[in-house]
């Protein structure tokens, strides 16, 4: 970065109009400052300063050159600072994507607790129930509650299993069902990132049944599905912790208790780093250590 240092010397000299002051601020000798400026002038083939016994001042060429390079040098310094911060454990910025409900109910205490320990790390959090592209959307990590990962172009870290249950409104005809065979596709409220139908695979430990869901209603929001089920519109299949408050208040009840769908995974996804940047690794460890207690509290 010798060119960068020479340009830094030049811009500071243009501002201070004193080689001696530049030498003091950059911890250089006055002779070293003079040599740096002279080498730059020789390389450009123009005179940048007019020197007198008391001060130096920019020539016209020098003023034009300073105006042109200053924005670029400031951008370069910002990039240098950002890349240094990226590789510090306790500094930098984290861009995180999380499911909407999870981001509202579970993530805030984790972020608050982490920032108490690492106040120099800042966060930018995006909540979405859609499947984000971590590479194209430039996230440092995404939190997903989904089926077992099959993505070969990212890296991921399993945090815990997330069981799902079938729920409906108390007093609805769905409460007395004994078998999934009693459900029609119109009864099943589907979760779909693209608001389309899905297939429910349910097992009683020996027998498995597949049911088409979402013919009458689908949504990409668990909150919407829970509210629709509570209003008697049908049966929803949702993570237990997601609807814990609905179950406690009696707005929803667990139906078809002997039948269960495959568990989901709570997973952290990352871009394909060779090694996780320290701030991301530090947050991931904190997240994994604190999530079991929070998930238990709302289960």
Secondary structure, 3 states (H helix, E strand, C coil): CHHHHHHHHHHHHHHHCCHHHHHHHCCCCHHHHHHHHHHHHHHHCCCCEEECCCCEEECHHHHHHHHHHHHHHHHHHHHHHHHHHHCCCCCEEEEEEECHHHHHHHHHHHHHHHHHHCCCEEEEEEECCCCCCCCCCCCCEEEEEECCCCCCCCEEEEEEEECEEEEECCCCHHHHCCCHHHCCHHHEEEECCCCCCEEEEEECCCCEEEEEECCCCEECCHHHHHHHHHCCCCEEEEECCCCHHHHHHCCCEECCCCCEECCEEEEEEECCCCCCCHHHHHHHHHHHHHHHHHHHHCC
